[in-house]
Amino acid sequence: MNAYERAARRALAATGQDHLTTRQFAALLDRVEEATPDAQHLQRLHPGHATTRERLHAAGMTCAQIGLHEDGDPEFLDALLQEIART
């Protein structure tokens, strides 16, 4: 397991999603990787908001508009970016 996978597993645990199957985990990673540039752009546009979900709301956008599912994807994205920043 490489450093990215370890960070992703820690982010899963931090967001309470450690029950996902391998296929669900892979799909989550794909969605998050696709949404990361949009999330980073929103972070630059709305630096006063602490989370991706808050930034989306501030921009009048939904999770689906950047390819995320409503049920935990934004929180996982935030946790993953935080874990990657630590390594």
Short mmCIF file of the C-alpha atoms (twelve columns), coordinates in Angstrom:
data_MODEL
# 
_entry.id   MODEL 
# 
loop_
_atom_site.group_PDB 
_atom_site.id 
_atom_site.type_symbol 
_atom_site.label_atom_id 
_atom_site.label_alt_id 
_atom_site.label_comp_id 
_atom_site.label_asym_id 
_atom_site.label_seq_id 
_atom_site.Cartn_x 
_atom_site.Cartn_y 
_atom_site.Cartn_z 
_atom_site.pdbx_PDB_model_num 
ATOM 1  C CA . MET A 1  0.000   0.000  0.000   1 
ATOM 2  C CA . ASN A 2  1.486   3.323  -1.047  1 
ATOM 3  C CA . ALA A 3  1.344   6.629  0.859   1 
ATOM 4  C CA . TYR A 4  -1.696  7.839  -1.107  1 
ATOM 5  C CA . GLU A 5  -3.673  4.693  -0.284  1 
ATOM 6  C CA . ARG A 6  -2.715  4.974  3.393   1 
ATOM 7  C CA . ALA A 7  -3.870  8.607  3.425   1 
ATOM 8  C CA . ALA A 8  -7.127  7.583  1.731   1 
ATOM 9  C CA . ARG A 9  -7.705  4.812  4.287   1 
ATOM 10 C CA . ARG A 10 -7.102  7.272  7.151   1 
ATOM 11 C CA . ALA A 11 -9.548  9.709  5.536   1 
ATOM 12 C CA . LEU A 12 -12.116 6.908  5.270   1 
ATOM 13 C CA . ALA A 13 -11.746 6.139  8.952   1 
ATOM 14 C CA . ALA A 14 -11.918 9.827  9.878   1 
ATOM 15 C CA . THR A 15 -15.212 10.229 8.011   1 
ATOM 16 C CA . GLY A 16 -16.745 6.975  9.236   1 
ATOM 17 C CA . GLN A 17 -16.806 5.403  5.780   1 
ATOM 18 C CA . ASP A 18 -14.455 2.520  6.513   1 
ATOM 19 C CA . HIS A 19 -17.287 0.048  5.759   1 
ATOM 20 C CA . LEU A 20 -17.054 0.549  1.987   1 
ATOM 21 C CA . THR A 21 -16.331 -2.366 -0.300  1 
ATOM 22 C CA . THR A 22 -13.256 -2.284 -2.494  1 
ATOM 23 C CA . ARG A 23 -15.403 -1.331 -5.494  1 
ATOM 24 C CA . GLN A 24 -17.171 1.459  -3.557  1 
ATOM 25 C CA . PHE A 25 -13.818 2.746  -2.293  1 
ATOM 26 C CA . ALA A 26 -12.380 2.810  -5.821  1 
ATOM 27 C CA . ALA A 27 -15.455 4.681  -7.109  1 
ATOM 28 C CA . LEU A 28 -15.173 7.187  -4.260  1 
ATOM 29 C CA . LEU A 29 -11.511 7.804  -5.062  1 
ATOM 30 C CA . ASP A 30 -12.351 8.286  -8.742  1 
ATOM 31 C CA . ARG A 31 -15.062 10.845 -7.924  1 
ATOM 32 C CA . VAL A 32 -12.822 12.711 -5.502  1 
ATOM 33 C CA . GLU A 33 -9.874  12.791 -7.898  1 
ATOM 34 C CA . GLU A 34 -12.121 14.194 -10.638 1 
ATOM 35 C CA . ALA A 35 -13.602 16.814 -8.275  1 
ATOM 36 C CA . THR A 36 -10.347 17.965 -6.668  1 
ATOM 37 C CA . PRO A 37 -9.512  20.696 -9.229  1 
ATOM 38 C CA . ASP A 38 -13.036 22.132 -8.871  1 
ATOM 39 C CA . ALA A 39 -12.807 21.950 -5.079  1 
ATOM 40 C CA . GLN A 40 -9.458  23.738 -5.137  1 
ATOM 41 C CA . HIS A 41 -10.911 26.428 -7.408  1 
ATOM 42 C CA . LEU A 42 -13.809 26.894 -4.974  1 
ATOM 43 C CA . GLN A 43 -11.292 27.164 -2.149  1 
ATOM 44 C CA . ARG A 44 -9.629  30.074 -3.932  1 
ATOM 45 C CA . LEU A 45 -13.002 31.717 -4.635  1 
ATOM 46 C CA . HIS A 46 -14.384 31.241 -1.116  1 
ATOM 47 C CA . PRO A 47 -11.421 31.147 1.288   1 
ATOM 48 C CA . GLY A 48 -13.592 32.151 4.252   1 
ATOM 49 C CA . HIS A 49 -15.437 28.843 4.203   1 
ATOM 50 C CA . ALA A 50 -13.848 25.912 5.979   1 
ATOM 51 C CA . THR A 51 -15.221 22.933 4.047   1 
ATOM 52 C CA . THR A 52 -15.914 21.894 0.488   1 
ATOM 53 C CA . ARG A 53 -19.609 21.561 1.283   1 
ATOM 54 C CA . GLU A 54 -19.695 25.129 2.650   1 
ATOM 55 C CA . ARG A 55 -17.826 26.430 -0.402  1 
ATOM 56 C CA . LEU A 56 -20.253 24.676 -2.725  1 
ATOM 57 C CA . HIS A 57 -23.155 26.223 -0.854  1 
ATOM 58 C CA . ALA A 58 -21.523 29.670 -1.008  1 
ATOM 59 C CA . ALA A 59 -21.111 29.281 -4.762  1 
ATOM 60 C CA . GLY A 60 -24.730 28.167 -5.178  1 
ATOM 61 C CA . MET A 61 -23.597 24.755 -6.399  1 
ATOM 62 C CA . THR A 62 -24.442 21.168 -5.568  1 
ATOM 63 C CA . CYS A 63 -22.086 18.277 -4.979  1 
ATOM 64 C CA . ALA A 64 -23.295 16.691 -8.224  1 
ATOM 65 C CA . GLN A 65 -22.115 19.685 -10.223 1 
ATOM 66 C CA . ILE A 66 -18.508 18.772 -9.449  1 
ATOM 67 C CA . GLY A 67 -19.119 15.011 -9.606  1 
ATOM 68 C CA . LEU A 68 -19.521 14.223 -5.918  1 
ATOM 69 C CA . HIS A 69 -22.273 12.356 -4.116  1 
ATOM 70 C CA . GLU A 70 -24.066 14.188 -1.306  1 
ATOM 71 C CA . ASP A 71 -23.577 11.396 1.230   1 
ATOM 72 C CA . GLY A 72 -20.089 12.023 2.549   1 
ATOM 73 C CA . ASP A 73 -18.005 12.675 -0.560  1 
ATOM 74 C CA . PRO A 74 -17.210 16.331 0.288   1 
ATOM 75 C CA . GLU A 75 -16.192 15.369 3.811   1 
ATOM 76 C CA . PHE A 76 -13.996 12.570 2.501   1 
ATOM 77 C CA . LEU A 77 -12.389 14.969 0.016   1 
ATOM 78 C CA . ASP A 78 -11.584 17.420 2.805   1 
ATOM 79 C CA . ALA A 79 -10.203 14.645 5.026   1 
ATOM 80 C CA . LEU A 80 -8.110  13.204 2.187   1 
ATOM 81 C CA . LEU A 81 -6.584  16.569 1.309   1 
ATOM 82 C CA . GLN A 82 -5.820  17.104 4.981   1 
ATOM 83 C CA . GLU A 83 -4.146  13.682 5.245   1 
ATOM 84 C CA . ILE A 84 -2.099  14.310 2.088   1 
ATOM 85 C CA . ALA A 85 -0.963  17.676 3.449   1 
ATOM 86 C CA . ARG A 86 0.337   15.920 6.582   1 
ATOM 87 C CA . THR A 87 2.585   13.549 4.651   1 
# 
